[in-house]
Amino acid sequence: MVNYPHKIRPQIQKHTSQTKAVDFANRGMSFEKMINETNQYYLSRGLAVIHKKPTPIQIVRVDYPQRSRAKIVEAYFRQASTTDYSGVYQGHYIDFEAKETRQKHSMPMKNFHVHQIEHMEQVLAQKGICFVLLHFSSLKETYLLPASYLIAFFKIDQGGKSMPLTYIQEHGYLIAPAAFPSIPYLDIIKENLLGGKHDS
């Protein structure tokens, strides 16, 4: 059992047994795995160093059903999570969250929390590059939405409603799927966020 501090609701897992096989670009790979593979591709070629952030957990109780095997049965999150990924690209700090939905017309905002929005605002205040990757599995489309637009939409009613796909299409960037890497989001950053076209 994992307990959340300060009555924070646990985030709904992005990948359940019903969504573990996402057919994206005919690769049958989960969204998170595609992001991790993309980051590994960038790292192996010296293009960027971006990793998934580990979640700090305080282990409370461990059972030992066998001598050589330990089982964690109770733990607590030490602190509220911020965003999923962070790193550096061409001297720029990169920080982003990734969300996935089966809906075709909107992205549910219920999994974004106030502390995450505040974290993104702090990153932008330090001139970091901050955004969200939003994957519509039913449409097989992934968008990069700069954090400033996510923050603005969230503040309308503290994330009480879903973000329309039309809003994402208007303010974000569609990422064309590729073989290697799976989700070439650095192309969007290089062409749009570093080129002066968008003031993030």
Sequence and secondary structure as in RCSB ss.txt:
>XXXX:A:sequence
MVNYPHKIRPQIQKHTSQTKAVDFANRGMSFEKMINETNQYYLSRGLAVIHKKPTPIQIVRVDYPQRSRAKIVEA
YFRQASTTDYSGVYQGHYIDFEAKETRQKHSMPMKNFHVHQIEHMEQVLAQKGICFVLLHFSSLKETYLLPASYL
IAFFKIDQGGKSMPLTYIQEHGYLIAPAAFPSIPYLDIIKENLLGGKHDS
>XXXX:A:secstr
 EE GGG      S  TTTS   STTS   HHHHHHHHHHHHHHTTS EEEE    EEEEEEEEEETTEEEEEEE
EESS    SEEEEETTEEEEEEEEEES SSEE  TT  HHHHHHHHHHHHTT EEEEEEEETTTTEEEEEEHHHH
HHHHHHHTT S EEHHHHHHHSEEE   SSSSS HHHHIIIIITTTSS  
